[in-house]
Amino acid sequence: MVHLKRLLCCFVMFCLLLEPIGIFSQPLIFNNTALAQEVVSSVDESKTNPGTAPPEEPVQTDTEEEIADGTSSEKTPEAEPANLEEEAPVKGEFALAAAYDGSITLSKGESYKFTNIHTNATYIKSNATSTNTYDYAIYLPDGSGYDYDTDSKSTSRSVRAGGHMVVTVTSSNPVTFTFTTSQVISEASTTPALVKKEVSSGESFSFVNTGEVNNSIKVEGVTKEFSYQTYKEDGTLSTEAYDYASSTVTIPAGGKIIATVTADDPVTFAGYYDCNDEEPVSDALLFVTLEAGESYLFENLDDTATHVIKTNASNSSSAKKTYDSAIYKADGSAHAQDADATVTSKTIPAGGKMVVTATSAIPVTFKAFTSYFSGKRNDHPALIKKTLKKEETIQLFNTATESTTVLVNGSSSRRYSYQLLKSDGSTYQQSYDSGNTSLHPCWWQADRNYNQ
């Protein structure tokens, strides 16, 4: 009995201890709801008064009072958090405005410079299209060229930290450029983005590379055909090519290019304005077109090496272009000859000469670099040529100290008789009804027997 009374007393005391915290009278959801309300209230206050400490005794809302009285156990509505989201700015709105808050609109021929003062690369944007175009040149911080283009339609170009970009509008329509003013210094440019040179057929030009690295020249045109030589800084030859057709050509660091347009249509050459200087130049190429019967003399100025002369001769049945040629060594002795030739190149001995005469109805053009050759019109033809009819005779004397070849267009239908004599008058060789295409006489006489 005593034990039963002690247990009952312990139970009563346990219940009295639990009563003050309301474990039997208030639902658990009350604590969650009150917590949610406190969070909302805290966000509101931090939004309206940033940096202000909350009051020691926060004001209790009507909803909180009802819950405290036990008259309501519903959750606080989420209206206030929803209002916070509506008032927040759209993501990226201010960033976009800040990124391109500067702009400039340029008309044809106007130039502008954009310098990146930011620590990272920045973009220059534009409204370029196929009818709104511009030239541009982008430079690295050290002033060397990084990228360039002519008549660009690009709407965005990247400029590295410390670098700059120069633009020049080339279209009749204006172009607008946008940029970030906190990252870019913009100013009108007194020089264009590129150095550009339009060269007509037969004309020459020269660009000097003022930079410390090789740089390329862009070539634009219908056929883009030109002959050129590039030189290193020390003046020695780097590369050369006749009738070159490509979209670019490279100039060595500190070197230069000399070129002559060989296409029928004009060709435009363009490169970095800050890395290329145009210099006056006489014709880089002897560019000679001869009509039938006209002759020209080329002399190799180099007494140590052979050099090549190019021509547009052709064996095409629809556009045949032919010429006679006589090539001499430096001592004046005969080196080689050709009649009605269609080959497109001839090699001239060191210090030697070549005389050419056009023989076709269609004119023939010859090209030789002025660094190797001098040239002039010649009153005398390349070859002595004589056409014989049946039973006609000709005598030819070799005035050289060595045997000289005579070319003949003999064939099975074009036959002749000949006799070769030595310098003492004795017979060296003779033949009847020959169709040979060459003879090597000291003295020569021919009688044509057939005319077929």
WONOR-V49266 format. One record per residue. N is the residue number from 1. RES is the residue in one small letter. PSI is psi in whole degrees, 0 to 359 (999 if undefined). Layout:
n=N res=RES psi=PSI
n=N res=RES psi=PSI
//
This chain:
n=1 res=m psi=317
n=2 res=v psi=319
n=3 res=h psi=321
n=4 res=l psi=319
n=5 res=k psi=321
n=6 res=r psi=319
n=7 res=l psi=318
n=8 res=l psi=320
n=9 res=c psi=320
n=10 res=c psi=319
n=11 res=f psi=316
n=12 res=v psi=317
n=13 res=m psi=323
n=14 res=f psi=318
n=15 res=c psi=320
n=16 res=l psi=326
n=17 res=l psi=325
n=18 res=l psi=336
n=19 res=e psi=314
n=20 res=p psi=328
n=21 res=i psi=2
n=22 res=g psi=32
n=23 res=i psi=336
n=24 res=f psi=350
n=25 res=s psi=338
n=26 res=q psi=136
n=27 res=p psi=153
n=28 res=l psi=333
n=29 res=i psi=338
n=30 res=f psi=315
n=31 res=n psi=320
n=32 res=n psi=317
n=33 res=t psi=316
n=34 res=a psi=322
n=35 res=l psi=316
n=36 res=a psi=319
n=37 res=q psi=322
n=38 res=e psi=323
n=39 res=v psi=313
n=40 res=v psi=314
n=41 res=s psi=320
n=42 res=s psi=318
n=43 res=v psi=317
n=44 res=d psi=312
n=45 res=e psi=322
n=46 res=s psi=332
n=47 res=k psi=316
n=48 res=t psi=329
n=49 res=n psi=72
n=50 res=p psi=133
n=51 res=g psi=354
n=52 res=t psi=132
n=53 res=a psi=142
n=54 res=p psi=152
n=55 res=p psi=156
n=56 res=e psi=323
n=57 res=e psi=93
n=58 res=p psi=145
n=59 res=v psi=135
n=60 res=q psi=131
n=61 res=t psi=167
n=62 res=d psi=320
n=63 res=t psi=320
n=64 res=e psi=321
n=65 res=e psi=318
n=66 res=e psi=318
n=67 res=i psi=320
n=68 res=a psi=326
n=69 res=d psi=350
n=70 res=g psi=15
n=71 res=t psi=349
n=72 res=s psi=141
n=73 res=s psi=20
n=74 res=e psi=155
n=75 res=k psi=150
n=76 res=t psi=135
n=77 res=p psi=155
n=78 res=e psi=28
n=79 res=a psi=317
n=80 res=e psi=316
n=81 res=p psi=324
n=82 res=a psi=320
n=83 res=n psi=323
n=84 res=l psi=318
n=85 res=e psi=323
n=86 res=e psi=325
n=87 res=e psi=345
n=88 res=a psi=142
n=89 res=p psi=151
n=90 res=v psi=137
n=91 res=k psi=128
n=92 res=g psi=354
n=93 res=e psi=309
n=94 res=f psi=326
n=95 res=a psi=319
n=96 res=l psi=318
n=97 res=a psi=322
n=98 res=a psi=330
n=99 res=a psi=324
n=100 res=y psi=64
n=101 res=d psi=4
n=102 res=g psi=146
n=103 res=s psi=154
n=104 res=i psi=135
n=105 res=t psi=127
n=106 res=l psi=144
n=107 res=s psi=173
n=108 res=k psi=130
n=109 res=g psi=347
n=110 res=e psi=145
n=111 res=s psi=151
n=112 res=y psi=152
n=113 res=k psi=132
n=114 res=f psi=119
n=115 res=t psi=127
n=116 res=n psi=113
n=117 res=i psi=6
n=118 res=h psi=166
n=119 res=t psi=349
n=120 res=n psi=170
n=121 res=a psi=148
n=122 res=t psi=162
n=123 res=y psi=140
n=124 res=i psi=119
n=125 res=k psi=160
n=126 res=s psi=167
n=127 res=n psi=31
n=128 res=a psi=144
n=129 res=t psi=189
n=130 res=s psi=341
n=131 res=t psi=0
n=132 res=n psi=94
n=133 res=t psi=163
n=134 res=y psi=154
n=135 res=d psi=149
n=136 res=y psi=154
n=137 res=a psi=127
n=138 res=i psi=132
n=139 res=y psi=149
n=140 res=l psi=168
n=141 res=p psi=329
n=142 res=d psi=2
n=143 res=g psi=354
n=144 res=s psi=152
n=145 res=g psi=141
n=146 res=y psi=317
n=147 res=d psi=147
n=148 res=y psi=164
n=149 res=d psi=158
n=150 res=t psi=144
n=151 res=d psi=49
n=152 res=s psi=146
n=153 res=k psi=10
n=154 res=s psi=138
n=155 res=t psi=359
n=156 res=s psi=128
n=157 res=r psi=141
n=158 res=s psi=135
n=159 res=v psi=125
n=160 res=r psi=159
n=161 res=a psi=128
n=162 res=g psi=351
n=163 res=g psi=180
n=164 res=h psi=163
n=165 res=m psi=136
n=166 res=v psi=134
n=167 res=v psi=149
n=168 res=t psi=123
n=169 res=v psi=133
n=170 res=t psi=348
n=171 res=s psi=161
n=172 res=s psi=338
n=173 res=n psi=142
n=174 res=p psi=160
n=175 res=v psi=135
n=176 res=t psi=132
n=177 res=f psi=136
n=178 res=t psi=151
n=179 res=f psi=172
n=180 res=t psi=116
n=181 res=t psi=334
n=182 res=s psi=348
n=183 res=q psi=343
n=184 res=v psi=133
n=185 res=i psi=125
n=186 res=s psi=143
n=187 res=e psi=153
n=188 res=a psi=142
n=189 res=s psi=134
n=190 res=t psi=350
n=191 res=t psi=151
n=192 res=p psi=169
n=193 res=a psi=321
n=194 res=l psi=154
n=195 res=v psi=126
n=196 res=k psi=139
n=197 res=k psi=118
n=198 res=e psi=125
n=199 res=v psi=128
n=200 res=s psi=168
n=201 res=s psi=130
n=202 res=g psi=349
n=203 res=e psi=158
n=204 res=s psi=162
n=205 res=f psi=167
n=206 res=s psi=132
n=207 res=f psi=138
n=208 res=v psi=128
n=209 res=n psi=109
n=210 res=t psi=358
n=211 res=g psi=175
n=212 res=e psi=3
n=213 res=v psi=160
n=214 res=n psi=144
n=215 res=n psi=154
n=216 res=s psi=149
n=217 res=i psi=132
n=218 res=k psi=140
n=219 res=v psi=128
n=220 res=e psi=140
n=221 res=g psi=178
n=222 res=v psi=310
n=223 res=t psi=340
n=224 res=k psi=40
n=225 res=e psi=128
n=226 res=f psi=158
n=227 res=s psi=139
n=228 res=y psi=163
n=229 res=q psi=137
n=230 res=t psi=146
n=231 res=y psi=147
n=232 res=k psi=174
n=233 res=e psi=329
n=234 res=d psi=3
n=235 res=g psi=354
n=236 res=t psi=152
n=237 res=l psi=135
n=238 res=s psi=300
n=239 res=t psi=161
n=240 res=e psi=156
n=241 res=a psi=142
n=242 res=y psi=143
n=243 res=d psi=47
n=244 res=y psi=136
n=245 res=a psi=98
n=246 res=s psi=163
n=247 res=s psi=347
n=248 res=t psi=157
n=249 res=v psi=141
n=250 res=t psi=135
n=251 res=i psi=128
n=252 res=p psi=155
n=253 res=a psi=126
n=254 res=g psi=359
n=255 res=g psi=199
n=256 res=k psi=167
n=257 res=i psi=139
n=258 res=i psi=126
n=259 res=a psi=154
n=260 res=t psi=131
n=261 res=v psi=128
n=262 res=t psi=357
n=263 res=a psi=160
n=264 res=d psi=328
n=265 res=d psi=157
n=266 res=p psi=152
n=267 res=v psi=138
n=268 res=t psi=133
n=269 res=f psi=136
n=270 res=a psi=147
n=271 res=g psi=180
n=272 res=y psi=130
n=273 res=y psi=322
n=274 res=d psi=351
n=275 res=c psi=0
n=276 res=n psi=134
n=277 res=d psi=134
n=278 res=e psi=134
n=279 res=e psi=148
n=280 res=p psi=144
n=281 res=v psi=140
n=282 res=s psi=177
n=283 res=d psi=126
n=284 res=a psi=340
n=285 res=l psi=136
n=286 res=l psi=113
n=287 res=f psi=95
n=288 res=v psi=128
n=289 res=t psi=125
n=290 res=l psi=135
n=291 res=e psi=166
n=292 res=a psi=128
n=293 res=g psi=345
n=294 res=e psi=147
n=295 res=s psi=157
n=296 res=y psi=145
n=297 res=l psi=126
n=298 res=f psi=134
n=299 res=e psi=127
n=300 res=n psi=115
n=301 res=l psi=346
n=302 res=d psi=116
n=303 res=d psi=11
n=304 res=t psi=348
n=305 res=a psi=152
n=306 res=t psi=155
n=307 res=h psi=160
n=308 res=v psi=142
n=309 res=i psi=133
n=310 res=k psi=156
n=311 res=t psi=158
n=312 res=n psi=27
n=313 res=a psi=151
n=314 res=s psi=146
n=315 res=n psi=13
n=316 res=s psi=135
n=317 res=s psi=333
n=318 res=s psi=340
n=319 res=a psi=62
n=320 res=k psi=132
n=321 res=k psi=116
n=322 res=t psi=162
n=323 res=y psi=156
n=324 res=d psi=149
n=325 res=s psi=146
n=326 res=a psi=122
n=327 res=i psi=134
n=328 res=y psi=149
n=329 res=k psi=174
n=330 res=a psi=330
n=331 res=d psi=3
n=332 res=g psi=353
n=333 res=s psi=157
n=334 res=a psi=140
n=335 res=h psi=312
n=336 res=a psi=156
n=337 res=q psi=159
n=338 res=d psi=141
n=339 res=a psi=135
n=340 res=d psi=46
n=341 res=a psi=150
n=342 res=t psi=5
n=343 res=v psi=150
n=344 res=t psi=3
n=345 res=s psi=148
n=346 res=k psi=137
n=347 res=t psi=128
n=348 res=i psi=131
n=349 res=p psi=160
n=350 res=a psi=126
n=351 res=g psi=5
n=352 res=g psi=185
n=353 res=k psi=160
n=354 res=m psi=134
n=355 res=v psi=132
n=356 res=v psi=149
n=357 res=t psi=125
n=358 res=a psi=137
n=359 res=t psi=354
n=360 res=s psi=161
n=361 res=a psi=329
n=362 res=i psi=131
n=363 res=p psi=154
n=364 res=v psi=137
n=365 res=t psi=137
n=366 res=f psi=142
n=367 res=k psi=131
n=368 res=a psi=137
n=369 res=f psi=133
n=370 res=t psi=344
n=371 res=s psi=344
n=372 res=y psi=329
n=373 res=f psi=146
n=374 res=s psi=162
n=375 res=g psi=159
n=376 res=k psi=160
n=377 res=r psi=146
n=378 res=n psi=135
n=379 res=d psi=337
n=380 res=h psi=145
n=381 res=p psi=167
n=382 res=a psi=321
n=383 res=l psi=152
n=384 res=i psi=122
n=385 res=k psi=135
n=386 res=k psi=126
n=387 res=t psi=125
n=388 res=l psi=140
n=389 res=k psi=175
n=390 res=k psi=130
n=391 res=e psi=7
n=392 res=e psi=154
n=393 res=t psi=148
n=394 res=i psi=147
n=395 res=q psi=133
n=396 res=l psi=136
n=397 res=f psi=132
n=398 res=n psi=112
n=399 res=t psi=358
n=400 res=a psi=169
n=401 res=t psi=0
n=402 res=e psi=166
n=403 res=s psi=142
n=404 res=t psi=137
n=405 res=t psi=140
n=406 res=v psi=128
n=407 res=l psi=139
n=408 res=v psi=139
n=409 res=n psi=44
n=410 res=g psi=155
n=411 res=s psi=184
n=412 res=s psi=337
n=413 res=s psi=355
n=414 res=r psi=91
n=415 res=r psi=156
n=416 res=y psi=160
n=417 res=s psi=143
n=418 res=y psi=164
n=419 res=q psi=129
n=420 res=l psi=130
n=421 res=l psi=145
n=422 res=k psi=174
n=423 res=s psi=336
n=424 res=d psi=3
n=425 res=g psi=353
n=426 res=s psi=152
n=427 res=t psi=130
n=428 res=y psi=319
n=429 res=q psi=148
n=430 res=q psi=157
n=431 res=s psi=150
n=432 res=y psi=143
n=433 res=d psi=49
n=434 res=s psi=149
n=435 res=g psi=17
n=436 res=n psi=151
n=437 res=t psi=1
n=438 res=s psi=152
n=439 res=l psi=156
n=440 res=h psi=79
n=441 res=p psi=160
n=442 res=c psi=319
n=443 res=w psi=139
n=444 res=w psi=138
n=445 res=q psi=135
n=446 res=a psi=141
n=447 res=d psi=119
n=448 res=r psi=125
n=449 res=n psi=337
n=450 res=y psi=147
n=451 res=n psi=78
n=452 res=q psi=999
//
